[in-house]
Amino acid sequence: MDQITLGEVTVTRIKEYYGSVEMTPGRFFPGSPDGSWEEHRGWLAPDFWNPETDECHSAIQSWLLRSEGRTILVDTGVGNHKDRPYAQVWSRRDTGYLDNLAAAGVAPEDVDIVINTHLHIDHVGWNTRLDGRTWVPTFPNATYLMTRRDFEFWDPANEHETVLGRGNQNVFEDSVTPVHQAGLTHLWEGSYRIDRNLRLDLAPGHTPGSSVLTLESGGDRALFVGDLVHSPLQIVEPGTNSCFCEDPAESRTTRHKLLGHAAENNALVFPAHFAGRGAAEVERNGSKFAIKEWAAFSRIS
């Protein structure tokens, strides 16, 4: 197990995929400053960027938390057998995610809470699994926490225009609707207190209902920030958005705010997709930020 302890909470890394996302830095992060990838090549490569192919690398993973006797999954990755016609890199995958969860001592029935930080294609996939020809909840005893804003934004019936175009096609139907129809979702607004150690807050920008999970236990602090930070380049260049941000200006504002909070409170930052050591402490560097220290996870590469 790849696990650390923060106060009274254990955090375990559950891997689904690591490798290329078949996008160049220029396409994935179109606003990144000229020369910034080469400037930081020494630590971006090879974990986060392959300079030889000029492709970004990401980890698809969940953060498994055990807090006050409950088992909590933060984001559920891509999932198996999902038809993703406009995102072929994630289409009809067949990974050992549930085996990796079992290696951490957790069966699907053991999960008490699932947190979807937002409802993009690579954060909700294992909400459901295929049973014959039917999508059923993977975690039948869990409460699935989703923001009402994202639920309404991504519901195809509401016909919202998004920067993804059709890139999120089928996601709501096969990974959100089945758990909602099963009565397992809780759609929260504003903020949501899980227990003494964990609190969810809206952190909009990447999507209208993006959220951040704050951990405060003993003297330890952490922020699980979803996709507000896709790459560590966005820590040293926090004005850089991914091409998937629905509201670029709001995304920059939220990223600055959260990274500033992390720097001031010695909070570990847990993005959804960092390979390498998965999370990092940050510090201020003028109007920007720097990586102070990587988390104590083993390195995924």
C-alpha positions as semicolon CSV with decimal commas, in nm:
position;residue;x (nm);y (nm);z (nm)
1;M;0,000;0,000;0,000
2;D;0,109;0,354;-0,076
3;Q;-0,018;0,524;0,238
4;I;0,051;0,820;0,465
5;T;-0,115;0,935;0,787
6;L;-0,233;1,291;0,846
7;G;-0,351;1,340;1,202
8;E;-0,617;1,074;1,257
9;V;-0,676;1,020;0,884
10;T;-0,497;0,771;0,660
11;V;-0,459;0,851;0,290
12;T;-0,391;0,570;0,042
13;R;-0,321;0,610;-0,327
14;I;-0,529;0,384;-0,554
15;K;-0,389;0,376;-0,907
16;E;-0,595;0,319;-1,220
17;Y;-0,364;0,439;-1,499
18;Y;-0,038;0,619;-1,550
19;G;0,099;0,740;-1,881
20;S;0,042;0,965;-2,177
21;V;-0,284;1,154;-2,216
22;E;-0,199;1,200;-2,584
23;M;-0,181;1,578;-2,558
24;T;0,113;1,814;-2,598
25;P;0,174;2,083;-2,335
26;G;0,076;2,344;-2,591
27;R;-0,262;2,181;-2,641
28;F;-0,328;2,079;-2,280
29;F;-0,208;2,411;-2,131
30;P;-0,243;2,661;-2,416
31;G;-0,171;2,961;-2,193
32;S;0,152;2,832;-2,041
33;P;0,431;3,088;-2,077
34;D;0,670;3,044;-2,366
35;G;0,969;2,833;-2,264
36;S;0,820;2,739;-1,925
37;W;0,822;2,364;-1,991
38;E;1,185;2,367;-2,098
39;E;1,273;2,595;-1,807
40;H;1,137;2,339;-1,561
41;R;1,228;2,032;-1,764
42;G;1,461;1,903;-1,490
43;W;1,171;1,811;-1,263
44;L;0,875;1,796;-1,503
45;A;1,038;1,514;-1,698
46;P;0,978;1,226;-1,703
47;D;0,695;1,205;-1,449
48;F;0,475;1,480;-1,591
49;W;0,609;1,538;-1,942
50;N;0,795;1,332;-2,200
51;P;1,011;1,581;-2,392
52;E;1,101;1,324;-2,658
53;T;0,738;1,275;-2,765
54;D;0,622;1,614;-2,629
55;E;0,331;1,447;-2,449
56;C;0,190;1,523;-2,106
57;H;0,172;1,235;-1,860
58;S;-0,093;1,199;-1,592
59;A;-0,202;0,957;-1,324
60;I;-0,563;0,849;-1,304
61;Q;-0,614;0,758;-0,940
62;S;-0,836;0,781;-0,636
63;W;-0,743;0,899;-0,290
64;L;-0,874;0,652;-0,031
65;L;-0,932;0,810;0,310
66;R;-1,015;0,641;0,637
67;S;-1,158;0,889;0,885
68;E;-1,367;0,837;1,201
69;G;-1,438;0,477;1,110
70;R;-1,555;0,547;0,755
71;T;-1,399;0,461;0,420
72;I;-1,404;0,747;0,169
73;L;-1,302;0,756;-0,199
74;V;-1,207;1,088;-0,356
75;D;-1,281;1,066;-0,731
76;T;-1,331;0,742;-0,919
77;G;-1,128;0,771;-1,237
78;V;-1,224;0,654;-1,584
79;G;-1,385;0,315;-1,526
80;N;-1,397;0,004;-1,739
81;H;-1,592;-0,064;-2,059
82;K;-1,717;0,294;-2,091
83;D;-1,791;0,415;-2,446
84;R;-1,614;0,748;-2,494
85;P;-1,634;0,827;-2,868
86;Y;-1,482;1,175;-2,833
87;A;-1,213;1,080;-2,579
88;Q;-1,060;0,767;-2,723
89;V;-0,776;0,754;-2,470
90;W;-1,040;0,674;-2,205
91;S;-1,273;0,461;-2,415
92;R;-1,347;0,096;-2,331
93;R;-1,059;0,056;-2,091
94;D;-1,001;-0,260;-1,889
95;T;-0,788;-0,190;-1,583
96;G;-0,726;-0,357;-1,248
97;Y;-0,859;-0,066;-1,044
98;L;-1,080;-0,282;-0,821
99;D;-0,790;-0,521;-0,766
100;N;-0,579;-0,226;-0,655
101;L;-0,855;-0,121;-0,419
102;A;-0,871;-0,475;-0,282
103;A;-0,494;-0,469;-0,227
104;A;-0,558;-0,174;0,005
105;G;-0,802;-0,391;0,200
106;V;-1,123;-0,244;0,060
107;A;-1,406;-0,420;-0,120
108;P;-1,666;-0,211;-0,308
109;E;-1,921;-0,287;-0,035
110;D;-1,688;-0,133;0,225
111;V;-1,694;0,217;0,082
112;D;-1,911;0,455;0,284
113;I;-1,866;0,779;0,088
114;V;-1,769;0,861;-0,270
115;I;-1,665;1,219;-0,340
116;N;-1,676;1,338;-0,701
117;T;-1,482;1,664;-0,693
118;H;-1,647;1,741;-1,027
119;L;-1,826;1,543;-1,297
120;H;-1,568;1,517;-1,574
121;I;-1,509;1,194;-1,764
122;D;-1,204;1,091;-1,557
123;H;-1,350;1,154;-1,212
124;V;-1,671;0,954;-1,211
125;G;-1,600;0,641;-1,416
126;W;-1,591;0,387;-1,135
127;N;-1,911;0,527;-0,988
128;T;-2,065;0,242;-1,184
129;R;-1,974;-0,095;-1,327
130;L;-2,129;-0,309;-1,597
131;D;-2,355;-0,589;-1,474
132;G;-2,456;-0,775;-1,788
133;R;-2,580;-0,488;-2,001
134;T;-2,676;-0,259;-1,713
135;W;-2,473;0,008;-1,535
136;V;-2,505;-0,041;-1,161
137;P;-2,342;0,142;-0,865
138;T;-1,995;0,001;-0,799
139;F;-2,018;0,102;-0,433
140;P;-2,371;-0,002;-0,335
141;N;-2,348;0,106;0,030
142;A;-2,194;0,446;-0,034
143;T;-2,335;0,796;-0,038
144;Y;-2,210;0,970;-0,353
145;L;-2,138;1,337;-0,281
146;M;-2,174;1,566;-0,584
147;T;-2,224;1,939;-0,606
148;R;-2,567;2,041;-0,723
149;R;-2,405;2,295;-0,958
150;D;-2,212;2,030;-1,148
151;F;-2,503;1,786;-1,146
152;E;-2,726;2,043;-1,313
153;F;-2,454;2,173;-1,546
154;W;-2,364;1,830;-1,685
155;D;-2,717;1,693;-1,709
156;P;-2,770;1,668;-2,088
157;A;-3,135;1,762;-2,041
158;N;-3,024;2,113;-1,948
159;E;-2,831;2,157;-2,277
160;H;-2,546;2,366;-2,139
161;E;-2,268;2,456;-2,378
162;T;-1,925;2,352;-2,247
163;V;-1,563;2,388;-2,351
164;L;-1,554;2,009;-2,384
165;G;-1,807;2,014;-2,665
166;R;-1,909;1,646;-2,688
167;G;-1,603;1,529;-2,494
168;N;-1,811;1,432;-2,190
169;Q;-2,062;1,238;-2,398
170;N;-2,226;0,937;-2,224
171;V;-2,065;1,024;-1,889
172;F;-2,376;1,152;-1,715
173;E;-2,587;0,868;-1,851
174;D;-2,359;0,578;-1,753
175;S;-2,175;0,712;-1,447
176;V;-2,405;0,963;-1,276
177;T;-2,767;0,880;-1,355
178;P;-2,750;0,516;-1,233
179;V;-2,632;0,612;-0,884
180;H;-2,881;0,899;-0,868
181;Q;-3,168;0,673;-0,970
182;A;-3,053;0,425;-0,705
183;G;-3,103;0,696;-0,442
184;L;-2,733;0,707;-0,350
185;T;-2,646;1,068;-0,437
186;H;-2,639;1,367;-0,206
187;L;-2,632;1,695;-0,399
188;W;-2,473;1,955;-0,176
189;E;-2,443;2,332;-0,205
190;G;-2,203;2,584;-0,056
191;S;-2,013;2,357;0,180
192;Y;-2,059;2,016;0,337
193;R;-1,911;1,886;0,662
194;I;-1,830;1,513;0,642
195;D;-1,684;1,474;0,991
196;R;-1,454;1,655;1,232
197;N;-1,160;1,605;0,996
198;L;-1,309;1,663;0,651
199;R;-1,504;1,943;0,483
200;L;-1,609;2,004;0,123
201;D;-1,630;2,353;-0,027
202;L;-1,714;2,486;-0,370
203;A;-1,408;2,588;-0,571
204;P;-1,551;2,690;-0,909
205;G;-1,366;2,767;-1,229
206;H;-1,255;2,438;-1,376
207;T;-1,625;2,349;-1,378
208;P;-1,910;2,549;-1,225
209;G;-1,935;2,302;-0,937
210;S;-1,573;2,202;-0,886
211;S;-1,501;2,139;-0,520
212;V;-1,209;2,103;-0,282
213;L;-1,186;1,868;0,016
214;T;-1,011;2,018;0,319
215;L;-0,850;1,786;0,574
216;E;-0,768;1,926;0,918
217;S;-0,667;1,670;1,180
218;G;-0,428;1,719;1,467
219;G;-0,157;1,948;1,336
220;D;-0,187;1,826;0,978
221;R;-0,355;1,999;0,687
222;A;-0,430;1,894;0,329
223;L;-0,629;2,010;0,029
224;F;-0,765;1,766;-0,229
225;V;-0,804;2,004;-0,523
226;G;-0,927;1,786;-0,808
227;D;-0,836;1,943;-1,142
228;L;-0,765;2,297;-1,029
229;V;-0,405;2,181;-1,065
230;H;-0,349;1,926;-1,343
231;S;0,027;1,965;-1,366
232;P;0,290;2,093;-1,123
233;L;0,371;2,358;-1,385
234;Q;0,052;2,526;-1,261
235;I;0,206;2,563;-0,916
236;V;0,505;2,759;-1,045
237;E;0,288;2,928;-1,311
238;P;-0,051;2,955;-1,136
239;G;-0,199;3,174;-1,409
240;T;-0,188;2,874;-1,644
241;N;-0,516;2,693;-1,702
242;S;-0,581;2,363;-1,871
243;C;-0,784;2,370;-2,190
244;F;-1,070;2,208;-1,996
245;C;-1,148;2,501;-1,764
246;E;-1,503;2,627;-1,814
247;D;-1,433;2,972;-1,665
248;P;-1,064;3,058;-1,714
249;A;-1,065;3,377;-1,504
250;E;-1,247;3,212;-1,215
251;S;-1,018;2,909;-1,238
252;R;-0,708;3,130;-1,201
253;T;-0,860;3,314;-0,905
254;T;-0,955;2,992;-0,729
255;R;-0,613;2,836;-0,793
256;H;-0,431;3,139;-0,646
257;K;-0,659;3,136;-0,344
258;L;-0,615;2,766;-0,271
259;L;-0,240;2,758;-0,330
260;G;-0,206;3,064;-0,108
261;H;-0,405;2,890;0,165
262;A;-0,188;2,580;0,130
263;A;0,134;2,782;0,153
264;E;0,016;2,974;0,459
265;N;-0,109;2,665;0,642
266;N;0,154;2,405;0,553
267;A;-0,115;2,204;0,378
268;L;-0,028;1,920;0,143
269;V;-0,183;1,973;-0,199
270;F;-0,337;1,658;-0,350
271;P;-0,427;1,711;-0,716
272;A;-0,622;1,437;-0,888
273;H;-0,365;1,358;-1,156
274;F;-0,012;1,400;-1,026
275;A;0,213;1,107;-1,104
276;G;0,552;1,101;-0,933
277;R;0,494;1,133;-0,559
278;G;0,135;1,241;-0,602
279;A;0,115;1,545;-0,374
280;A;0,330;1,834;-0,258
281;E;0,380;2,108;-0,003
282;V;0,399;2,451;-0,162
283;E;0,546;2,786;-0,064
284;R;0,511;3,139;-0,195
285;N;0,757;3,262;-0,456
286;G;0,669;3,628;-0,507
287;S;0,331;3,636;-0,680
288;K;0,369;3,270;-0,773
289;F;0,442;2,948;-0,585
290;A;0,710;2,682;-0,565
291;I;0,721;2,320;-0,462
292;K;0,865;2,304;-0,112
293;E;0,865;1,926;-0,071
294;W;0,702;1,625;-0,232
295;A;0,476;1,396;-0,028
296;A;0,610;1,074;0,119
297;F;0,439;0,845;-0,132
298;S;0,646;0,612;-0,347
299;R;0,706;0,748;-0,695
300;I;0,478;0,641;-0,978
301;S;0,639;0,669;-1,319
